[in-house]
Amino acid sequence: MVTGSRTCRPGWADLVLTGLVLVFVVGFTSAASRWQSEGESAAEPFRPLDALGYGWLVAAVLPLLLARRFPIVVFGLCSALAVTYYWSDYPGGPISVTSAIALFVLTVVRGVLPGAIAGGGLLVTLYVAHVVSTGNPVPTPASGALAGAAVAMVGIGAAIRARRAATRAAQDQAREHEQRLAEQERLRIAREVHDVVAHSLAMINVQAGVAVHVADRRPEQAKEALLNIKEASASALVDLRATLAVLRSGQERGPVQGLAQMDELLEHARAAGLTVRVHGRPGDLPAPTDGAAYRILQESLTNVVRHANQPSIVDIHFGRPGGRLELRVRDDGMGATPPRLGNGLRGMRERADALGGSIEAGPVDGGGFEVRLRLPVGGDGRDGE
């Protein structure tokens, strides 16, 4: 019940509008009453405004407080009070403005068709009453003025309604765009954090396993594995701090790693016991392409370490056929199966799609697994293998 009462409570705009209309109608009608009293003729007597007359005027204005919530009811009530007032003996005045404002609000709130039907219905009713009371089917000049006022109110209300609808559509579109940007930024942050953390943790996990396995029999090798863990964790902390610093600063991009730092990735893979062979070279690349290729190469090597079955050799092929970069990462693991769509593969595809490229990943003949990336970069292809 409390919620319903709050819903029906008029707002400040309703109070101000109703107050202004009330002052205008009562004040103008009072002045008109005095003017008509001074020039009154015996042929046109009228009843001076009294308590009933003032109450009538106030009753015709007050429904405007609820015009936005009950537009049809308010329009009907204001119109009925205005028409019956003009048929009374009280002096004329601008009480019809209440009906015009109610028709305007009705059109804004409910639309052109309801407003036109309501306005037309009022005009038809007045015309029928005129014909019945006078027997003259010819409309009076006042009828034409009323019709013009009704058309004007419906037209203005329709224009404002259309403008509000356009404004709401633009606001909805702006909010949708902001949400889309926020979602893209969230995915970008997730990719960056995943790439930074997953690779280093995979290498740390492998080296920790080596250290545990050889700790008793070959302490020197265990020590080497622990040093590799220390190096990998330090590198991960540096990368993670750099990523967090970018996020805190609000910058769109941080320092982008590229294939120029590829040797660090290769050393990590070799420290995990893999033989890494590089064929060809990537050549000069635009920064976005260079960064995406680096991250995809990093994720591919991480997946070899984490998921391949007893791999020993990883072949990395770079090419520039047809003005695009081609990167292939293939291992010689045994019994590779089609991959499940996890965070790593999803992130690689998102990076490739963002640059208009493509990526394929799956098992190959011989039991290994291959990731093939193609990114458009332009050029004549002379920088590759």
C-alpha positions as CSV (number, residue, x, y, z in Angstrom):
1,M,0.0,0.0,0.0
2,V,2.9,2.4,0.7
3,T,4.3,1.7,-2.7
4,G,1.0,2.5,-4.4
5,S,0.6,5.8,-2.5
6,R,4.1,6.9,-3.6
7,T,3.3,6.0,-7.2
8,C,0.2,8.2,-7.1
9,R,1.9,11.1,-5.4
10,P,2.4,14.1,-7.8
11,G,5.9,15.4,-8.4
12,W,7.3,18.9,-8.2
13,A,6.6,19.6,-11.9
14,D,2.9,18.6,-11.4
15,L,2.6,20.9,-8.4
16,V,4.2,23.9,-10.1
17,L,2.2,23.4,-13.3
18,T,-1.1,23.1,-11.4
19,G,-0.3,26.1,-9.3
20,L,0.5,28.3,-12.2
21,V,-2.6,27.2,-14.1
22,L,-4.8,27.8,-11.0
23,V,-3.5,31.3,-10.5
24,F,-4.0,32.1,-14.2
25,V,-7.5,30.7,-14.4
26,V,-8.8,32.1,-11.1
27,G,-7.1,35.4,-11.5
28,F,-8.1,36.0,-15.1
29,T,-11.7,34.8,-14.5
30,S,-12.0,37.2,-11.5
31,A,-10.7,40.1,-13.6
32,A,-13.1,39.1,-16.4
33,S,-15.9,39.0,-13.9
34,R,-15.2,42.6,-12.9
35,W,-14.9,43.8,-16.5
36,Q,-18.1,42.0,-17.5
37,S,-19.9,43.5,-14.5
38,E,-18.9,47.0,-15.5
39,G,-20.2,46.5,-19.0
40,E,-23.1,44.2,-18.2
41,S,-26.3,44.7,-20.2
42,A,-29.8,43.6,-19.3
43,A,-29.9,41.3,-22.2
44,E,-26.8,39.3,-21.0
45,P,-27.0,38.9,-17.3
46,F,-24.5,36.7,-15.5
47,R,-24.0,35.4,-12.0
48,P,-21.0,37.0,-10.2
49,L,-18.4,34.6,-8.9
50,D,-19.2,33.2,-5.5
51,A,-17.9,30.4,-3.4
52,L,-19.4,27.8,-5.7
53,G,-17.9,29.5,-8.8
54,Y,-14.4,29.7,-7.3
55,G,-14.8,26.1,-6.2
56,W,-15.8,25.1,-9.7
57,L,-12.7,26.8,-11.1
58,V,-10.4,25.1,-8.5
59,A,-12.1,21.7,-9.1
60,A,-11.4,22.1,-12.9
61,V,-7.7,22.8,-12.3
62,L,-6.7,20.4,-9.4
63,P,-7.0,17.1,-11.5
64,L,-4.0,18.3,-13.4
65,L,-1.9,17.1,-10.4
66,L,-2.6,13.5,-11.6
67,A,-2.6,14.1,-15.3
68,R,0.6,12.2,-16.0
69,R,-0.6,9.2,-14.0
70,F,-4.3,9.1,-15.1
71,P,-4.3,11.1,-18.4
72,I,-7.6,9.9,-19.8
73,V,-9.5,10.3,-16.6
74,V,-8.1,13.8,-16.0
75,F,-8.8,14.9,-19.5
76,G,-12.4,13.8,-19.3
77,L,-12.9,15.4,-15.9
78,C,-11.3,18.7,-16.9
79,S,-13.3,18.8,-20.1
80,A,-16.6,18.0,-18.4
81,L,-16.0,20.7,-15.7
82,A,-14.9,23.3,-18.3
83,V,-17.9,22.7,-20.6
84,T,-20.5,22.7,-17.8
85,Y,-18.9,25.9,-16.5
86,Y,-19.4,27.6,-19.8
87,W,-23.0,26.5,-19.8
88,S,-23.6,28.0,-16.4
89,D,-24.4,31.6,-15.6
90,Y,-20.9,32.4,-14.3
91,P,-18.8,34.8,-16.3
92,G,-16.5,33.5,-19.0
93,G,-12.8,32.8,-18.5
94,P,-9.9,30.7,-19.6
95,I,-11.0,27.5,-17.8
96,S,-10.8,25.7,-21.1
97,V,-7.0,25.8,-20.7
98,T,-7.2,23.0,-18.2
99,S,-8.7,20.7,-20.9
100,A,-6.1,21.8,-23.4
101,I,-3.2,21.0,-21.0
102,A,-4.8,17.7,-20.1
103,L,-5.0,16.8,-23.8
104,F,-1.4,17.8,-24.3
105,V,-0.3,15.6,-21.3
106,L,-2.5,12.7,-22.6
107,T,-0.7,12.8,-26.0
108,V,2.8,12.9,-24.4
109,V,2.1,10.1,-22.1
110,R,-0.1,7.8,-24.2
111,G,0.7,8.7,-27.8
112,V,-0.8,10.4,-30.8
113,L,-3.7,8.1,-31.4
114,P,-5.2,8.2,-27.9
115,G,-4.8,12.0,-27.9
116,A,-6.4,12.4,-31.3
117,I,-9.3,10.1,-30.3
118,A,-9.8,12.0,-27.0
119,G,-9.7,15.4,-28.7
120,G,-11.9,14.3,-31.6
121,G,-14.4,12.8,-29.2
122,L,-14.6,16.1,-27.2
123,L,-15.2,18.1,-30.4
124,V,-17.8,15.7,-31.7
125,T,-19.6,15.9,-28.3
126,L,-19.6,19.7,-28.3
127,Y,-20.9,19.8,-31.9
128,V,-23.7,17.4,-31.1
129,A,-24.6,19.4,-28.0
130,H,-24.6,22.6,-30.1
131,V,-26.9,21.1,-32.7
132,V,-29.3,19.7,-30.1
133,S,-29.5,22.9,-28.1
134,T,-29.8,25.3,-31.1
135,G,-31.0,23.2,-33.9
136,N,-28.4,24.8,-36.2
137,P,-26.0,22.4,-37.8
138,V,-23.5,25.1,-38.8
139,P,-20.5,25.2,-36.4
140,T,-19.8,28.4,-34.6
141,P,-16.5,30.3,-34.9
142,A,-15.7,29.1,-31.4
143,S,-15.9,25.5,-32.6
144,G,-13.2,26.2,-35.2
145,A,-11.0,27.8,-32.6
146,L,-11.5,24.7,-30.3
147,A,-10.7,22.4,-33.2
148,G,-7.5,24.3,-34.0
149,A,-6.5,24.3,-30.3
150,A,-7.0,20.5,-30.1
151,V,-5.0,19.9,-33.2
152,A,-2.2,22.1,-31.8
153,M,-2.1,20.4,-28.4
154,V,-2.0,16.9,-30.1
155,G,0.7,18.0,-32.5
156,I,2.9,19.6,-29.8
157,G,2.4,16.6,-27.5
158,A,3.4,14.2,-30.4
159,A,6.5,16.2,-31.1
160,I,7.6,16.2,-27.5
161,R,6.8,12.5,-27.2
162,A,8.9,11.8,-30.3
163,R,11.8,13.9,-29.0
164,R,11.7,12.1,-25.6
165,A,11.7,8.7,-27.4
166,A,14.7,9.7,-29.5
167,T,16.5,10.9,-26.4
168,R,15.8,7.6,-24.5
169,A,16.9,5.6,-27.5
170,A,20.2,7.6,-27.7
171,Q,20.7,7.1,-23.9
172,D,20.0,3.4,-24.2
173,Q,22.4,3.1,-27.1
174,A,25.1,5.0,-25.1
175,R,24.6,2.7,-22.1
176,E,24.8,-0.3,-24.4
177,H,28.0,1.0,-25.9
178,E,29.5,1.6,-22.5
179,Q,28.5,-1.9,-21.4
180,R,30.1,-3.3,-24.5
181,L,33.3,-1.4,-23.9
182,A,33.3,-2.5,-20.2
183,E,32.8,-6.1,-21.3
184,Q,35.7,-5.8,-23.8
185,E,37.9,-4.3,-21.2
186,R,37.0,-7.1,-18.7
187,L,37.9,-9.7,-21.3
188,R,41.2,-7.9,-22.1
189,I,42.1,-7.8,-18.4
190,A,41.3,-11.5,-18.1
191,R,43.5,-12.3,-21.1
192,E,46.4,-10.3,-19.8
193,V,46.3,-11.7,-16.3
194,H,45.9,-15.2,-17.7
195,D,48.8,-14.9,-20.1
196,V,51.0,-13.4,-17.4
197,V,50.2,-16.0,-14.7
198,A,49.4,-19.2,-16.5
199,H,52.7,-19.4,-18.4
200,S,54.9,-18.8,-15.4
201,L,52.9,-21.1,-13.2
202,A,53.1,-23.9,-15.7
203,M,56.9,-23.6,-15.9
204,I,57.1,-23.4,-12.1
205,N,55.0,-26.5,-11.8
206,V,57.2,-28.5,-14.1
207,Q,60.4,-27.4,-12.4
208,A,58.9,-28.1,-9.0
209,G,58.1,-31.6,-10.2
210,V,61.7,-32.0,-11.4
211,A,63.1,-30.8,-8.1
212,V,61.0,-33.2,-6.1
213,H,61.9,-36.1,-8.4
214,V,65.7,-35.6,-8.3
215,A,66.1,-34.0,-4.9
216,D,67.6,-37.1,-3.2
217,R,69.6,-38.6,-6.2
218,R,70.8,-35.5,-8.0
219,P,70.9,-32.5,-5.8
220,E,72.7,-30.4,-8.4
221,Q,69.8,-30.8,-10.8
222,A,67.3,-30.1,-8.1
223,K,69.2,-26.9,-7.3
224,E,69.0,-25.9,-11.0
225,A,65.3,-26.5,-11.0
226,L,64.8,-24.4,-7.9
227,L,66.8,-21.6,-9.6
228,N,64.6,-21.9,-12.6
229,I,61.5,-21.6,-10.3
230,K,63.0,-18.5,-8.8
231,E,63.6,-16.9,-12.2
232,A,60.2,-17.8,-13.5
233,S,58.4,-16.5,-10.4
234,A,60.4,-13.3,-10.5
235,S,59.5,-12.8,-14.1
236,A,55.8,-13.5,-13.4
237,L,55.8,-10.9,-10.5
238,V,57.4,-8.3,-12.8
239,D,54.8,-8.9,-15.5
240,L,51.9,-9.0,-13.0
241,R,53.0,-5.8,-11.3
242,A,53.3,-4.1,-14.7
243,T,49.8,-5.2,-15.6
244,L,48.3,-4.1,-12.3
245,A,50.1,-0.7,-12.6
246,V,48.4,-0.2,-16.0
247,L,45.0,-1.1,-14.6
248,R,45.4,1.3,-11.6
249,S,46.6,4.2,-13.8
250,G,43.6,3.9,-16.1
251,Q,45.7,3.7,-19.2
252,E,44.3,1.8,-22.1
253,R,47.5,0.0,-22.9
254,G,50.6,-0.9,-21.0
255,P,54.0,-1.8,-22.3
256,V,53.4,-4.5,-25.0
257,Q,55.7,-7.4,-25.2
258,G,56.6,-8.6,-28.7
259,L,58.4,-11.3,-30.5
260,A,61.7,-9.5,-29.8
261,Q,61.4,-11.0,-26.3
262,M,60.7,-14.4,-27.7
263,D,64.0,-15.8,-26.5
264,E,62.8,-15.6,-22.9
265,L,59.8,-17.8,-23.8
266,L,62.1,-20.3,-25.5
267,E,64.4,-20.5,-22.6
268,H,61.5,-21.3,-20.2
269,A,60.4,-24.1,-22.5
270,R,63.9,-25.5,-22.8
271,A,64.3,-25.3,-19.0
272,A,61.2,-27.5,-18.9
273,G,63.0,-30.2,-20.9
274,L,61.8,-29.4,-24.4
275,T,63.9,-29.0,-27.5
276,V,62.7,-25.8,-29.3
277,R,63.5,-25.2,-32.9
278,V,62.6,-22.0,-34.7
279,H,62.2,-21.8,-38.4
280,G,62.0,-18.5,-40.3
281,R,61.6,-15.1,-38.7
282,P,58.5,-12.9,-38.2
283,G,60.1,-9.7,-39.6
284,D,58.9,-6.2,-38.7
285,L,55.3,-6.2,-37.4
286,P,52.9,-3.5,-36.2
287,A,52.7,-3.3,-32.5
288,P,49.2,-4.9,-32.1
289,T,50.1,-7.8,-34.3
290,D,53.5,-8.2,-32.6
291,G,51.9,-8.3,-29.2
292,A,49.2,-10.7,-30.2
293,A,51.6,-13.1,-31.8
294,Y,53.8,-13.0,-28.7
295,R,50.9,-13.8,-26.4
296,I,49.7,-16.6,-28.7
297,L,53.2,-18.1,-28.9
298,Q,53.4,-17.9,-25.1
299,E,50.1,-19.7,-24.6
300,S,51.0,-22.3,-27.2
301,L,54.2,-23.2,-25.4
302,T,52.4,-23.1,-22.1
303,N,49.9,-25.7,-23.4
304,V,52.7,-27.9,-24.6
305,V,54.2,-28.0,-21.1
306,R,50.9,-28.4,-19.4
307,H,48.9,-30.7,-21.7
308,A,51.1,-32.5,-24.2
309,N,51.7,-36.2,-23.6
310,Q,55.5,-36.7,-23.3
311,P,56.6,-34.1,-25.7
312,S,60.3,-33.7,-26.5
313,I,60.5,-31.3,-29.5
314,V,58.6,-28.1,-30.4
315,D,58.9,-26.6,-33.8
316,I,58.0,-22.9,-34.3
317,H,57.5,-21.8,-37.9
318,F,57.3,-18.1,-39.0
319,G,56.2,-17.1,-42.4
320,R,54.9,-14.0,-44.3
321,P,52.9,-15.4,-47.2
322,G,50.5,-13.1,-49.0
323,G,51.2,-10.1,-46.8
324,R,50.2,-11.8,-43.6
325,L,52.0,-13.3,-40.6
326,E,51.7,-17.1,-40.2
327,L,52.8,-18.7,-37.0
328,R,52.8,-22.5,-36.5
329,V,53.7,-24.1,-33.1
330,R,53.8,-27.9,-33.3
331,D,54.9,-30.5,-30.7
332,D,55.6,-34.2,-31.0
333,G,53.6,-35.4,-28.1
334,M,51.7,-38.7,-28.3
335,G,47.9,-39.2,-28.6
336,A,46.8,-35.6,-28.9
337,T,43.0,-35.1,-28.9
338,P,40.9,-32.2,-30.0
339,P,41.1,-29.4,-27.4
340,R,38.4,-28.2,-25.1
341,L,37.6,-24.5,-25.3
342,G,39.3,-23.2,-22.2
343,N,40.5,-19.8,-21.2
344,G,43.8,-20.2,-23.1
345,L,42.3,-21.2,-26.5
346,R,39.5,-18.7,-26.1
347,G,41.9,-15.9,-25.4
348,M,44.0,-16.8,-28.5
349,R,40.9,-16.7,-30.7
350,E,39.8,-13.4,-29.2
351,R,43.2,-11.9,-30.0
352,A,43.2,-13.2,-33.5
353,D,39.6,-12.1,-34.2
354,A,40.3,-8.6,-32.9
355,L,43.0,-8.1,-35.6
356,G,41.0,-9.8,-38.4
357,G,43.0,-13.0,-38.3
358,S,42.3,-16.6,-37.7
359,I,43.6,-19.4,-35.6
360,E,43.3,-23.2,-35.7
361,A,44.4,-25.7,-33.1
362,G,44.2,-29.4,-33.1
363,P,46.0,-32.8,-33.3
364,V,48.1,-33.6,-36.4
365,D,49.3,-36.8,-38.0
366,G,51.9,-38.5,-35.9
367,G,50.2,-37.8,-32.6
368,G,51.4,-34.2,-32.0
369,F,49.4,-31.0,-31.6
370,E,49.6,-27.8,-33.8
371,V,48.5,-24.2,-33.4
372,R,48.3,-22.2,-36.6
373,L,47.9,-18.5,-36.5
374,R,47.3,-16.1,-39.4
375,L,47.3,-12.4,-39.0
376,P,47.0,-9.7,-41.7
377,V,50.0,-7.3,-41.6
378,G,50.6,-6.2,-45.2
379,G,54.0,-6.3,-46.8
380,D,55.3,-8.4,-49.7
381,G,56.2,-11.5,-47.7
382,R,60.0,-11.2,-48.2
383,D,60.7,-11.2,-44.4
384,G,59.7,-14.8,-43.8
385,E,61.1,-18.1,-44.5
